[in-house]
Amino acid sequence: MLETAQELIQDAAQAIGWSEGQIEEFLTPDHVHRFMVDVGDETFEAYRVQHNDKRGPYKGGIRFHPEVDMQEVQALATLMTIKCAAMDIPMGGGKGGVAFDPRRYDQATVESVARQYARGLVDVIGPDTDVPAPDVNTNAQTIDWMVDEYERITGDDSHASFTGKSLAHGGSEGRTAATGRGGVIALRQYCEQHDITTKDLRVALQGVGNVGYWFAKIAEEELGVRIVAAANSKKTLSNPDGLGFMTKNEATIMDELEGEEQGSDAIFGIECDVLVLAALGDVVHEDNQADISARLILELANGPVDLAALKQLEARDVHVIPDVLANAGGVVVSYLEWVQNKQGEHWSEQVVNQRLDEIMCSALTDVLGAKKPLKNAAFEAALKRLS
């Protein structure tokens, strides 16, 4: 992922006239923080990469996952810089994580790790410096613990030190569905730009966690698409008449859907108009890109299409709405949460969704009409704002 991100940045930077020195300076993170957290007799590495704050405080999630490493965190921090600039919001790029699997431990242990993480970074984060958020295997409860620890040490009571908090602790309405809703906005704007009717548009979905679920539910309700297939790590379910997400429960979605069952990788070969990738990075590569029949890919995961596959897909006229646009709904609403905290306000879900729509539409308009691959256009637009 880091190599892909850096190559895309180099290509975009050269296209807008950056020097090699400017490119090298941009690719180098501003700060790298690395420390240990303790769980009984075990220790786990913790990271925070602060990539670039030229446009505002560092912004980016914290993930708890055993495979977290410095390269992944740096890649994601770099992409957050691009994403915030692509959305034209006044924040920079950061990312963090602990190489720890919270599913193996009780709640008290996970809380201890969260509080240790906040203590380890207390001098280098804050409302005007670096504003972390939840990510893989972290949630509002995790962030609430971190905010409490940060405020206990610093005395800050704005709640603006982190975003993704629970509503009771300063979180924003609309945050749960924000990334999925942002994907719907990106798809809607692309289809409007290219005179594509969304009614009965056939959509296949890889990944039915929070992001995939809310994308599918909102896309069915607001765009009239048909979700003809959905896949998790165990299986693919398909039904050409549509699976129907609107009335299903997020927690048990794959048990409630009815359709033909195949292996999880079958999702790539499903006959559809749009393939939505809402699971993991690097799932589409040279070995499987030819299986894809969709004419449009929506990247809701971070870096789900590797660079070699991206070039091959574009060569056969399969277009990709890139992650830095498609999954930016989460960071936009995180930004809106931060604004509410700084101003001591709490907006309705309707207001939050309206402002999300306005920000994303403005950013997408600059890119979707470009006569070049959308990922290149998005990166160039972002780097121009960072110049």
C-alpha positions in Angstrom: 0.0 0.0 0.0 2.8 2.4 0.8 4.6 1.7 -2.5 1.3 2.3 -4.4 0.5 5.5 -2.5 4.0 6.9 -3.1 4.1 6.0 -6.8 0.7 7.7 -7.3 1.9 10.8 -5.5 5.1 10.8 -7.6 3.1 10.6 -10.8 0.7 13.3 -9.8 3.4 15.6 -8.5 5.4 15.3 -11.7 2.2 16.1 -13.7 1.7 19.4 -11.8 5.4 20.3 -12.0 6.8 19.5 -8.6 10.6 19.1 -8.3 12.2 15.9 -7.0 13.1 17.7 -3.9 9.5 18.8 -3.3 8.3 15.2 -3.8 10.9 13.7 -1.5 10.0 16.3 1.2 6.3 15.6 0.9 6.7 11.8 1.1 8.7 12.1 4.3 6.4 12.2 7.4 6.7 15.2 9.7 6.9 13.0 12.8 7.0 9.3 13.6 6.1 8.1 17.1 6.7 4.5 18.3 6.3 3.1 21.8 5.1 0.0 23.7 1.9 -0.8 25.6 1.7 -3.5 28.2 -0.9 -6.3 28.7 0.2 -8.4 31.7 3.4 -10.1 30.7 2.9 -9.2 27.0 4.0 -6.0 25.2 2.7 -4.6 21.9 4.1 -2.0 19.6 2.1 1.2 19.2 2.5 3.8 16.4 1.4 7.2 15.4 2.6 8.7 12.1 2.0 12.4 11.6 2.5 12.9 7.9 1.6 16.5 7.0 -0.1 19.4 8.7 0.2 22.2 6.1 -3.5 22.5 5.9 -4.5 21.9 9.5 -4.2 19.5 12.4 -3.2 15.9 11.6 -6.3 13.7 11.2 -6.6 9.9 11.0 -7.8 6.8 12.7 -6.3 4.4 15.3 -6.5 0.7 14.6 -6.0 -2.3 16.9 -5.0 -5.2 14.8 -2.2 -7.8 15.2 -0.8 -7.0 11.7 -0.4 -3.2 12.3 3.1 -2.2 11.4 5.0 1.0 10.6 4.8 0.7 6.9 1.0 0.3 6.9 0.5 3.2 9.3 2.8 5.5 7.2 0.9 4.5 4.1 -2.5 5.3 5.7 -1.2 8.6 7.1 0.0 9.6 3.7 -3.3 8.8 2.1 -5.1 10.8 4.8 -3.1 13.9 3.8 -4.3 13.3 0.2 -7.9 12.6 1.3 -8.3 15.7 3.4 -6.8 17.9 0.7 -9.0 16.2 -2.0 -12.0 17.0 0.2 -10.7 20.5 0.7 -11.1 20.4 4.5 -8.6 22.2 6.7 -6.9 19.1 8.2 -3.7 17.1 7.5 -2.9 13.4 7.5 -2.1 11.1 10.4 -2.7 7.5 11.4 -2.0 5.3 14.4 -2.4 1.8 15.7 -1.4 -0.9 18.1 -0.3 -4.4 17.0 -2.9 -5.9 19.3 -5.9 -8.1 18.7 -8.7 -6.8 21.1 -10.9 -9.8 20.3 -8.6 -12.0 22.4 -9.0 -9.9 25.6 -11.7 -8.7 27.9 -13.0 -5.2 28.0 -10.8 -4.1 30.9 -7.7 -5.0 29.0 -8.8 -3.2 25.9 -9.6 -0.1 28.0 -6.1 -0.3 29.5 -4.5 -0.4 26.0 -6.6 2.5 24.9 -5.6 4.6 27.9 -1.9 3.7 27.6 -2.1 4.7 23.9 -3.5 8.1 24.8 -0.9 8.6 27.6 1.9 7.7 25.2 0.9 10.5 22.8 -0.5 13.1 25.2 2.2 15.6 24.4 1.9 15.4 20.6 -1.9 15.2 20.0 -4.7 17.7 20.8 -7.5 19.7 19.3 -5.2 22.0 17.4 -2.3 19.5 16.8 -3.5 16.0 16.0 -7.1 14.7 16.2 -7.3 10.9 16.1 -10.4 8.8 15.4 -11.5 5.2 15.4 -10.5 2.7 12.7 -10.3 -1.1 12.5 -11.3 -2.8 15.7 -11.8 0.5 17.6 -15.1 2.3 18.1 -16.8 5.1 20.0 -16.2 3.4 23.4 -12.4 3.1 22.6 -12.3 6.8 21.8 -14.3 7.8 24.8 -11.6 6.1 27.0 -8.9 7.9 25.1 -10.6 11.3 25.4 -11.2 10.7 29.1 -7.5 9.8 29.6 -6.3 12.8 27.6 -8.6 15.3 29.4 -7.7 13.8 32.8 -4.0 14.6 32.1 -4.3 17.9 30.3 -7.4 19.5 31.7 -8.8 20.1 28.3 -12.6 19.8 28.3 -13.5 20.7 24.7 -13.8 17.0 23.7 -12.2 18.2 20.4 -9.0 16.1 21.0 -10.5 13.0 19.3 -13.5 12.4 16.9 -15.7 9.4 16.5 -16.9 9.7 20.1 -20.2 8.5 21.5 -23.0 11.1 21.3 -23.0 11.4 25.1 -19.3 12.5 25.0 -19.5 15.0 22.1 -19.8 12.7 19.1 -21.6 13.8 15.9 -25.0 12.7 14.6 -24.6 10.8 11.4 -21.1 9.5 12.1 -22.0 5.8 12.1 -23.2 5.8 8.5 -20.9 8.6 7.3 -18.4 6.5 5.3 -21.1 4.5 3.6 -23.2 7.6 2.9 -20.1 9.3 1.4 -19.8 6.3 -1.0 -23.4 6.8 -2.1 -22.7 10.5 -2.7 -19.6 9.6 -4.8 -21.6 7.0 -6.8 -24.5 9.4 -7.3 -22.3 12.2 -8.5 -20.4 10.0 -10.9 -23.6 8.6 -12.4 -25.0 12.2 -12.8 -21.7 13.3 -14.5 -21.9 10.4 -17.0 -25.7 10.3 -17.5 -26.1 6.9 -15.9 -29.4 6.0 -14.3 -29.0 4.6 -10.8 -32.5 3.0 -10.7 -31.9 -0.8 -10.9 -28.1 -0.3 -11.3 -26.6 -3.7 -10.4 -24.2 -3.5 -7.6 -21.9 -6.2 -6.1 -20.5 -5.5 -2.7 -17.4 -7.0 -1.1 -17.4 -6.3 2.6 -20.5 -6.1 4.7 -19.2 -4.5 7.9 -20.3 -1.0 9.0 -19.2 0.8 5.7 -20.6 -1.8 3.3 -23.8 -2.2 5.2 -24.6 1.5 5.3 -23.6 2.0 1.7 -25.9 -0.7 0.5 -28.8 0.3 2.7 -28.6 4.0 1.7 -27.9 3.3 -1.9 -31.0 1.1 -2.1 -33.2 3.7 -0.4 -31.9 6.9 -2.1 -30.6 5.7 -5.5 -32.8 2.7 -6.2 -29.8 0.4 -7.0 -30.1 -3.4 -6.8 -27.5 -5.1 -4.6 -27.2 -8.3 -6.6 -24.3 -9.8 -4.5 -22.6 -9.4 -1.2 -19.5 -11.1 0.2 -17.7 -11.5 3.5 -14.6 -13.4 4.3 -16.6 -16.7 4.3 -19.0 -16.6 1.4 -20.7 -14.7 -1.5 -24.5 -14.5 -1.7 -26.0 -13.5 -5.0 -29.5 -12.8 -6.3 -30.1 -11.1 -9.7 -33.4 -9.6 -8.4 -31.6 -8.0 -5.4 -30.7 -9.0 -1.9 -32.6 -6.2 -0.1 -30.6 -4.5 2.6 -33.2 -1.9 3.6 -35.0 -4.0 6.1 -32.0 -6.1 7.4 -30.0 -5.8 10.6 -26.3 -4.9 10.4 -25.1 -7.4 13.0 -26.7 -10.4 11.3 -26.8 -9.3 7.7 -25.2 -12.3 6.0 -27.5 -14.6 7.9 -30.6 -12.7 6.8 -29.8 -12.3 3.1 -31.2 -15.0 0.7 -29.3 -16.0 -2.4 -27.1 -18.5 -4.2 -24.0 -19.2 -2.0 -20.5 -19.4 -3.5 -17.0 -18.9 -2.2 -15.9 -15.5 -0.9 -13.8 -14.7 -4.0 -16.7 -15.3 -6.3 -17.7 -11.7 -5.8 -15.2 -10.5 -8.3 -16.8 -12.5 -11.1 -20.4 -11.5 -10.4 -22.2 -10.0 -13.4 -22.9 -6.4 -12.3 -22.5 -2.7 -13.3 -20.7 -1.6 -10.2 -18.3 -3.5 -7.9 -18.0 -1.9 -4.4 -14.8 -2.9 -2.5 -15.5 -2.3 1.2 -13.3 -4.9 2.9 -9.5 -4.8 2.9 -6.5 -3.4 0.9 -4.9 -5.0 -2.1 -7.8 -7.4 -2.8 -7.7 -6.7 -6.6 -4.4 -7.5 -8.2 -2.9 -8.8 -11.5 -4.1 -12.3 -10.9 -7.8 -11.6 -10.5 -8.5 -8.2 -12.1 -9.5 -10.0 -15.4 -12.4 -11.7 -13.5 -14.1 -8.4 -13.0 -17.0 -7.7 -15.4 -18.2 -4.4 -13.8 -17.5 -1.2 -15.7 -17.1 0.8 -12.5 -15.3 0.1 -9.2 -16.0 2.1 -6.0 -13.2 1.9 -3.5 -14.7 2.1 0.0 -11.7 0.3 1.6 -8.3 1.9 1.7 -6.2 0.8 -1.3 -8.2 -2.2 -2.4 -6.9 -2.1 -6.0 -3.1 -2.4 -6.4 -1.3 -0.2 -8.9 -0.7 -2.9 -11.5 -4.3 -4.0 -11.5 -5.5 -0.3 -11.6 -3.5 0.3 -14.8 -4.9 -2.9 -16.4 -8.5 -2.1 -15.4 -8.2 1.4 -16.8 -6.7 0.0 -20.0 -9.9 -2.1 -20.6 -12.1 0.9 -19.8 -13.1 -0.2 -16.2 -13.1 3.0 -14.2 -12.3 3.3 -10.5 -13.7 5.9 -8.2 -10.7 6.1 -5.8 -10.7 5.6 -2.1 -9.5 9.2 -1.4 -12.8 10.4 -2.8 -15.2 7.4 -2.3 -14.5 6.7 1.4 -13.9 10.3 2.5 -17.4 10.6 4.2 -16.0 9.4 7.5 -13.2 12.0 7.7 -15.5 14.8 6.5 -18.0 14.0 9.3 -15.1 13.7 11.7 -14.1 17.2 10.6 -17.7 18.3 11.2 -17.6 16.7 14.7 -14.4 18.6 15.5 -16.0 21.9 14.3 -19.0 21.3 16.5 -16.8 20.5 19.5 -14.7 23.6 18.9 -17.8 25.8 18.7 -19.6 24.1 21.6 -22.5 23.1 19.3 -24.4 19.9 18.5 -26.0 19.7 15.0 -28.9 17.5 13.9 -28.3 14.5 11.7 -30.0 16.4 8.9 -27.6 19.3 9.1 -24.6 17.0 9.3 -25.7 15.0 6.3 -26.4 18.2 4.3 -23.0 19.6 5.0 -21.3 16.3 4.2 -23.2 16.3 0.9 -22.1 19.9 0.1 -18.4 19.3 0.9 -18.2 16.0 -1.1 -20.1 17.4 -4.1 -17.8 20.4 -4.3 -14.7 18.2 -4.1 -16.1 15.6 -6.6 -17.1 18.2 -9.2 -13.4 19.2 -9.5 -12.4 15.6 -10.3 -15.2 13.6 -12.0 -15.0 15.5 -15.2 -11.3 15.0 -15.7 -10.2 13.3 -19.0 -7.8 11.0 -17.1 -8.1 8.2 -14.6 -9.9 9.4 -11.6 -7.3 8.4 -9.1 -4.7 10.5 -11.0 -7.1 13.4 -11.1 -7.9 13.2 -7.4 -4.2 13.0 -6.4 -3.4 16.0 -8.7 -6.2 18.0 -7.2 -5.1 17.2 -3.7 -1.4 18.1 -4.3 -2.3 21.4 -6.0 -4.1 22.3 -2.7 -1.0 21.2 -0.8 1.5 23.2 -2.9 
